[in-house]
Amino acid sequence: MGDEEELPKPEKYQLTPAGEGAEAKPTSIDFTGSAKADYTNGDVYEGEYKEGKRDGQGKYMYYKKFHHDTYEGKFEANKKTGLGMVKYKDGAEGFYNGYFVDGKRHGEGTFKYKTGDIYAGQWVAGKRHGHGTYVFNGTKYEMKGTWKDGQITTGTWTLTDGTRYVGGFRNQKPCGDGVWETAKGTVVEGAYVQQVVPLDEDKKITPGKPPATETRLFWKTATMVGTEE
């Protein structure tokens, strides 16, 4: 299921209303109440319907080979809405716990990625947007600040020893005016310049395709204030 939040639209399914002896239906058209839908692609939905659409509390299981990704929460007109939780590979490959609007992550929410990284904060239309904190699983480095369209723009980058950078970012890397503060109190002011250059090992040129590149950072110190021993 990845980062996409739209539910698939299997062509065929069987709808079984809740209740003993309820007769299965080939469609949910005009149906209101609780039911279970078994889709031909292996997906399963159990929950409320209103006039033929998923509406109210429910659980949708997306079929994957050998496991399911699941969403449990509220639906409105077939789309995820309000507070809900998505578990990837039954939770083994991460989760999202938070709010949805029109089927997308929107509002306050926490996402644990397959890598173990965690983002907690604001979302807009499925992207990290607003105030939030991102913690890297491997290094435990923390990026905290203002995000826009999935990327941090201003804030702090804190290392495990307490040293931190405060300033601007672009493409998830420091950019523009900023300050480095060490754990012992030394403050270094300056600015980062980003330079995008082709990779040296990318010798093959493909017509119509840009070469592979990397972003290099250059720091220029303006002032430095050290702590007294």
Secondary structure, 3 states (H helix, E strand, C coil): CCCCCCCCCCCCEEEEECCCCCCCECCCCCCCEEEEEEECCCCEEEEEEECCEEEEEEEEEEEECCEEEEEEEEEECCEEEEEEEEEHHHHCCCEEEEEEECCEEEEEEEEECCCCCEEEEEEECCEEEEEEEEECCCCCCEEEEEEECCEEEEEEEECCCCCEEEEEEECCEEEEEEEEECCCCCEEEEEEEEEEEECCCCCCCCCCCCCCEEEEEEEEEEEEECCCC
